[in-house]
Amino acid sequence: MVRFFWICLGGAIGTGARYLISGWAARLGAFFPFGTLAVNLIGSFLIGAIMHVALTTMILSPGLRVVLAVGVMGGFTTYSGFNFETLQYLREGAWLLGILNVFVMVGACLAAGVAGLASARWLVGN
């Protein structure tokens, strides 16, 4: 039950961070979901780094790994928002923006995950 509490607290922190970051990034323009993109890029980077450090070193305990990965990052990332926004473009007939959203979001987040993994490997080894 204690772990559940910490995961929920982490989720609240992640959700609050998502709200602040996506709101800030949305100021770049309403024609593209920059807020969702920013959160997914940051989230993809961080989950890659967190999991590498947690699984290859003793820096993060298994309990802290769960709180960070499931709680904080689970509350932070927004793939459900990505799905909704893509479908909204398609429903509106904005096929190019919908397709662009899919390719940019998936490609950039995969690249951010690789960068997070590489950064963590550089920082802690393995």
C-alpha positions, 0 to 999 in steps of 0.5 A: 500500500505504501508503494501505491501511495508513492506511485500515486504521488509520482503520478500527480507530480508528472501530471502537474509537470505535463500541464506546465510544460505542455501549456508553455510549449503550446504558445509556439502555435495552435496549428500543431500540438507542440505541447504534446510533442514537447511532453512526449519528447521529454518523457521519451528521453527521461524514461530511456535514461531512468530505465537504463540507470535503474536496470544497470546500476545500483543508483536507483532502487527497484522501488524508486524505479517503479515510482519514477517510471510508472508514477512520474513518467506515467503521469507525464507522458501524453500518448492518449493526447497524441492519439486524440489530436491525430484523430481530430486532424483526420476527422477535420480532413487535415490529412497532411497534418495528421500524418505529419503528427504521427511521423514527427511524434513517433520518429522524434520520440524514438530518437529522444529515447535513444538519446536518453539511453545514450546519455545514461550510458555515457553518464553511468556506463554499460 
